[in-house]
């Protein structure tokens, strides 16, 4: 399972990137216009971490949010 957090299951999601041009009305322009919409992917910030699993170290892909929140215990070398 590539690009998926081993702890919370966070993975890649699809979305859109909107290209715009023009100047905002509040800045004296005629308004911002949409010139194109393209598909893109949002990928989680995954790190390969040595984690203790049942007392033994194991390498896992874990998102940074799980690392910051202390959901994993890092294995010491």
trRosetta pair geometry for C-beta under 8 A, 3 or more apart (Angstrom, degrees):
i j d omega theta_ij theta_ji phi_ij phi_ji
1 4 4.6 -46 148 39 111 132
3 11 5.9 87 120 -151 84 78
3 12 5.1 20 134 -35 135 107
3 43 6.1 -74 -155 -145 123 103
3 44 7.1 138 -179 40 78 91
3 46 6.6 -160 -137 -3 49 149
3 61 7.7 -96 -99 153 17 156
4 9 6.2 -15 -178 -153 104 47
4 10 7.1 165 -155 80 57 40
4 11 4.3 -17 -103 -90 82 102
4 46 8.0 51 58 -91 12 145
4 61 7.1 94 72 91 46 128
5 8 5.0 7 98 50 136 79
5 9 6.1 -56 68 -2 87 10
5 10 4.4 35 9 42 125 84
5 11 7.3 -132 9 -61 73 57
5 44 6.1 -68 -42 115 105 159
5 46 6.3 -154 -83 -106 71 100
5 61 6.6 -125 -116 118 38 84
5 62 5.8 58 -151 -144 87 40
5 63 4.1 -45 -92 -16 132 100
5 66 6.2 141 -172 -8 134 139
6 51 7.9 -159 81 25 139 157
6 60 4.2 -77 23 -175 158 120
6 61 5.7 126 -24 63 99 64
6 62 5.8 -58 38 -80 95 72
7 60 7.8 94 -38 138 83 141
7 62 5.6 45 -6 -131 114 96
7 63 7.3 -117 48 28 106 85
7 66 4.4 126 67 -146 148 158
7 71 5.2 107 -178 122 150 131
7 72 6.2 -107 -72 -57 141 104
8 63 6.5 -55 40 30 116 125
8 65 7.4 -30 12 85 154 113
8 66 5.6 -161 -14 -70 111 121
8 71 7.4 44 -48 115 98 171
10 44 4.7 108 124 -84 113 155
10 63 5.1 6 58 -38 133 153
10 65 7.5 67 -6 42 160 127
11 44 6.7 -87 -121 -3 12 122
12 41 5.3 -4 -173 -176 112 118
12 42 6.9 154 -158 77 59 51
12 43 5.2 -18 -106 -103 89 69
12 44 7.3 -117 -72 -1 49 81
13 41 7.2 150 78 -159 36 67
13 42 4.9 -15 63 58 88 104
14 39 6.6 -20 -168 -166 104 103
14 40 7.6 147 -158 84 59 39
14 41 6.0 -43 -103 -105 55 68
14 42 7.6 -168 -86 15 7 83
15 39 7.6 144 85 -157 35 59
15 40 5.8 -30 75 71 81 83
15 41 7.3 130 26 -116 80 21
15 42 5.5 44 4 -23 127 109
16 37 5.3 -5 -174 -173 125 99
16 38 6.9 146 -157 76 72 33
16 39 6.2 -51 -103 -105 65 44
16 40 6.7 113 -137 22 16 87
17 37 7.3 157 76 -156 47 51
17 38 5.2 -19 58 65 98 87
17 39 7.7 39 14 124 84 4
17 40 4.7 61 -27 -14 107 134
18 34 5.9 -55 -172 -133 107 107
18 36 7.6 165 -155 89 45 50
18 37 5.5 -14 -106 -105 70 80
19 34 7.2 103 76 -163 55 63
19 35 5.0 -63 106 66 101 94
19 36 4.3 13 43 56 121 92
19 37 7.4 -145 19 -70 77 35
19 38 7.4 43 -19 1 106 101
20 32 4.9 17 176 175 127 111
20 33 6.6 155 -156 78 74 39
20 34 5.7 -46 -99 -100 78 50
20 35 6.5 149 -119 7 22 88
21 32 7.2 160 80 -154 25 70
21 33 5.8 -23 64 62 76 90
21 35 5.3 40 2 -31 108 131
22 29 5.7 139 166 158 84 141
22 30 6.6 -89 -161 66 121 80
22 31 6.0 -2 143 99 146 42
22 32 4.6 174 74 -117 111 41
22 33 4.9 97 -18 9 137 83
23 27 5.4 -108 171 84 101 115
23 28 6.7 -24 130 77 133 68
23 29 2.6 168 87 -64 95 147
23 30 7.2 76 59 24 84 57
23 31 7.9 30 79 13 50 9
23 32 7.4 -136 81 -74 8 71
24 27 4.6 78 67 13 90 105
24 29 5.7 99 57 40 25 118
24 31 7.1 21 -143 -125 35 36
24 32 5.9 -8 -86 -37 63 103
25 28 7.8 129 -173 -3 32 7
25 29 6.1 -95 -82 71 33 70
25 30 7.1 2 -93 -175 78 12
25 31 5.1 8 -53 -79 98 72
29 32 7.7 66 100 -56 139 59
34 37 6.9 11 174 -51 122 93
43 46 7.8 -76 160 0 96 100
44 63 4.8 -56 164 -108 126 118
45 63 6.0 91 71 -154 65 76
45 64 4.6 -18 100 0 117 117
45 65 7.9 113 57 -19 102 79
46 61 4.6 12 179 -178 125 102
46 62 6.8 141 -151 68 73 22
46 63 5.6 -51 -92 -87 63 58
46 64 7.9 -137 -92 -25 19 73
47 61 7.3 154 72 -150 28 57
47 62 6.1 -34 63 66 79 75
47 63 7.7 107 13 -134 78 16
47 64 6.2 79 -10 -73 117 78
47 67 6.7 -2 47 -37 131 150
48 59 5.8 8 -179 -174 96 106
48 60 7.4 169 -148 84 55 27
48 61 5.9 -33 -92 -92 63 65
49 59 7.2 159 80 -147 31 59
49 60 6.1 -29 63 64 80 77
49 61 7.9 118 18 -119 79 18
49 62 5.0 -39 27 29 127 120
49 67 6.7 171 -68 -95 160 120
49 72 6.6 91 108 120 144 154
49 74 6.3 -88 180 -112 111 90
50 57 5.0 3 179 -170 104 113
50 58 7.2 149 -154 70 60 24
50 59 5.7 -36 -94 -89 62 66
50 74 6.4 69 79 -164 75 74
50 75 4.2 -86 134 51 102 109
50 77 7.5 88 63 -72 163 75
51 57 7.1 141 71 -150 29 60
51 58 5.8 -37 66 67 80 77
51 59 7.6 118 16 -121 80 17
51 60 5.0 -24 16 22 130 120
51 62 6.8 107 -57 -38 136 140
51 72 4.8 -66 -125 -170 119 119
51 73 6.8 102 -158 67 73 53
51 74 6.6 -64 -103 -110 53 40
51 75 6.2 116 175 -18 2 97
52 55 6.5 2 -174 -115 102 13
52 56 7.1 140 -151 66 63 23
52 57 6.1 -42 -92 -90 58 57
52 58 7.7 109 -128 19 14 80
52 73 4.8 -34 38 89 114 104
52 74 7.5 60 -10 119 90 11
52 75 4.9 137 -59 -77 76 87
53 56 6.1 -37 69 67 71 76
53 57 7.8 91 21 -144 76 14
53 58 4.6 -22 20 21 123 130
53 60 7.7 105 -45 -39 128 131
57 75 3.5 91 -111 -147 108 169
58 75 7.8 127 20 -26 43 144
60 72 7.6 -152 68 -128 132 146
62 66 5.2 -107 -179 77 101 126
62 67 5.8 114 119 -54 120 94
62 72 5.6 -35 -134 -24 163 156
63 66 5.2 93 64 7 79 100
63 67 7.3 -146 101 -4 42 89
64 67 5.3 -53 -147 38 42 114
64 68 6.1 42 155 -20 72 104
65 68 5.9 -53 -146 37 29 109
65 69 6.2 18 158 -10 64 113
66 69 6.0 -60 -139 44 29 105
66 71 4.3 -70 -164 50 85 127
66 72 6.0 62 140 -13 104 104
67 70 8.0 36 172 -68 29 27
67 71 7.6 -70 -63 43 22 84
67 72 6.2 -35 -101 43 59 115
